[in-house]
């Protein structure tokens, strides 16, 4: 009987561990889906899905990398020396790697999931050091920079950066409408395919915003 009890506990433990691992994998899949959609919206905010876009200040390609940023990407071995920002596949790969690099900055990687992603997006647009300074100022003013997005405004960020984050997070109706039209445009299929792993292009904007802000239950770290 004792052996049967031990065997039962062992069986239950294995079942529990299997269930727990499944939940972790489902959570990771959900997180990846959110990130894929986030990066798709980010690309549209950057270039309106134009892989040949060049801004007045010199940002290039689908994901609009500045020449100085490209140098940094090469120095950090995030891209090769032959990196071409006008190649959509290379641009998306660099976008993902740069966002991952930003997520590894200790001063940005604090807070719930949704807030951290906003910090990474802000750093992509404005610069990691500038976002750090902005967050420091907001924190001194008593703003919760770990649980809320109350720092995403023109008091702490340039209007361009605050608008950038809010567009990607679904808070700009004009952007939402243009994004919906863009993902339905067959000429953008090759761009959408680069993000198809997320399978999220058809999601509603309200779903985007609420899902991101939900933070997938990630704790403050």
C-alpha positions in Angstrom: 0.0 0.0 0.0 2.8 2.3 0.9 4.4 1.6 -2.5 1.1 2.3 -4.2 0.9 5.6 -2.4 4.4 6.6 -3.4 3.7 5.6 -7.0 0.5 7.7 -6.9 2.4 10.7 -5.7 5.0 10.2 -8.3 2.3 10.0 -11.0 0.7 13.1 -9.7 4.0 15.0 -9.6 4.7 14.1 -13.2 1.2 15.1 -14.3 1.6 18.4 -12.4 4.9 19.2 -13.9 3.6 18.3 -17.4 0.6 20.6 -16.9 2.9 23.4 -15.5 5.3 23.1 -18.4 2.3 23.3 -20.9 1.0 26.4 -19.2 4.5 28.0 -19.4 4.7 27.2 -23.1 1.2 28.6 -23.7 2.2 31.8 -21.9 5.4 32.0 -23.9 3.4 31.5 -27.1 1.0 34.2 -26.1 3.8 36.5 -25.3 5.5 35.8 -28.7 2.2 36.5 -30.5 1.8 39.8 -28.8 5.4 40.8 -29.6 4.9 39.8 -33.3 1.9 42.1 -33.5 3.7 44.8 -31.6 6.6 44.7 -34.1 4.2 44.7 -37.0 2.5 47.8 -35.8 5.9 49.3 -35.0 7.0 48.8 -38.6 3.9 50.5 -39.9 4.5 53.4 -37.5 8.1 53.7 -38.8 7.6 53.5 -42.5 4.0 52.8 -43.4 5.3 49.4 -44.7 7.6 51.1 -47.3 10.8 49.1 -47.4 12.5 51.9 -49.4 11.6 54.7 -47.1 14.3 57.3 -46.2 13.4 60.0 -43.8 14.6 63.6 -44.0 17.0 62.9 -41.1 18.4 59.8 -42.8 16.5 56.9 -41.2 16.3 54.0 -43.7 14.1 51.2 -44.7 11.0 49.4 -43.3 12.1 49.7 -39.7 13.9 53.1 -40.1 17.3 52.6 -38.8 19.5 55.8 -38.5 23.1 55.5 -39.8 24.5 55.9 -36.2 22.2 53.1 -35.0 23.4 50.8 -37.8 27.0 51.4 -36.6 25.9 50.4 -33.1 24.1 47.3 -34.4 27.3 46.2 -36.2 29.5 47.0 -33.2 27.2 44.9 -31.0 27.2 42.1 -33.6 23.4 42.3 -34.0 23.8 42.6 -37.7 26.6 41.8 -40.2 28.9 44.3 -41.8 26.9 43.8 -45.0 23.6 44.8 -43.4 21.2 46.4 -45.8 18.4 48.3 -44.0 16.5 48.5 -47.4 16.2 44.7 -47.5 12.9 44.0 -45.6 13.9 40.6 -44.3 17.2 42.0 -42.9 15.3 45.0 -41.5 12.8 42.9 -39.6 15.5 40.6 -38.3 17.5 43.7 -37.1 14.3 45.2 -35.6 13.7 42.1 -33.5 17.3 41.8 -32.4 17.5 45.5 -31.5 14.3 45.3 -29.5 15.7 42.3 -27.7 19.0 44.2 -27.0 17.0 47.1 -25.6 15.0 44.6 -23.4 18.3 43.6 -21.8 19.1 47.0 -20.5 18.5 46.7 -16.7 17.2 50.3 -16.4 14.5 49.6 -19.0 13.6 46.0 -18.1 11.6 46.7 -15.0 7.9 46.6 -14.5 5.0 44.6 -15.9 5.1 43.4 -19.4 3.1 46.2 -21.1 5.1 48.9 -19.4 8.4 47.4 -20.3 7.5 47.1 -23.9 6.5 50.8 -24.0 10.0 51.6 -22.6 11.7 49.5 -25.3 9.6 51.2 -28.0 10.4 54.6 -26.6 14.1 53.7 -26.5 13.9 52.5 -30.2 12.4 55.9 -31.2 14.1 58.3 -28.8 17.3 56.5 -27.6 17.9 54.3 -24.6 19.8 57.0 -22.6 17.1 59.6 -23.2 14.3 57.2 -22.1 16.3 56.4 -19.0 16.5 60.1 -18.2 12.8 60.6 -18.8 11.9 57.7 -16.6 14.2 59.0 -13.8 12.5 62.4 -13.9 9.0 60.9 -13.9 9.9 58.7 -10.9 11.2 61.7 -9.0 7.8 63.3 -9.7 6.1 60.4 -8.1 4.9 58.7 -11.3 4.7 54.9 -11.1 7.0 53.9 -14.0 6.7 50.2 -13.3 2.9 49.6 -13.3 1.5 52.5 -15.4 2.1 54.4 -18.6 1.5 57.8 -16.9 5.0 58.8 -18.1 4.0 58.5 -21.7 3.2 62.1 -22.3 4.9 65.4 -23.4 5.9 66.3 -19.9 8.6 63.6 -20.0 8.9 62.6 -23.7 9.1 64.5 -27.0 5.6 64.6 -28.7 6.9 62.3 -31.5 7.9 59.6 -29.0 4.7 59.8 -26.9 2.7 59.7 -30.1 4.8 56.8 -31.4 4.1 54.6 -28.3 0.4 55.5 -28.3 0.0 54.7 -32.0 1.5 51.3 -31.6 -0.6 50.7 -28.4 -3.8 51.4 -30.4 -4.6 54.8 -28.9 -4.6 56.8 -32.2 -7.8 56.3 -34.3 -6.2 57.7 -37.5 -3.3 55.3 -37.2 -5.6 52.4 -36.4 -7.7 53.0 -39.5 -4.6 53.3 -41.8 -3.1 50.2 -40.2 -6.3 48.2 -40.9 -6.3 49.3 -44.5 -2.6 48.5 -44.9 -2.9 44.9 -43.7 -5.8 44.3 -46.1 -3.7 45.6 -49.0 -2.4 42.7 -51.0 0.7 44.6 -52.0 1.8 44.5 -48.4 1.6 40.6 -48.2 5.4 40.2 -48.4 5.8 42.5 -45.4 3.0 40.8 -43.4 4.6 37.4 -44.1 7.7 38.5 -42.3 5.5 38.8 -39.1 3.1 35.9 -39.9 4.4 33.8 -37.0 2.3 36.0 -34.7 -0.8 35.4 -36.9 -2.1 38.7 -35.5 -2.6 41.0 -38.4 -6.4 40.4 -38.4 -6.9 41.3 -34.7 -8.9 44.3 -33.8 -7.1 47.4 -32.5 -9.1 47.3 -29.2 -7.9 43.8 -28.8 -4.3 44.8 -29.4 -4.4 47.5 -26.8 -6.2 45.6 -24.1 -4.0 42.5 -24.7 -0.8 44.5 -24.4 -2.0 46.4 -21.4 -3.1 43.2 -19.8 0.6 42.4 -19.5 -0.2 38.6 -19.8 -0.1 38.4 -16.1 3.6 39.2 -15.9 4.8 40.3 -12.4 6.8 43.4 -11.7 10.5 42.4 -11.7 
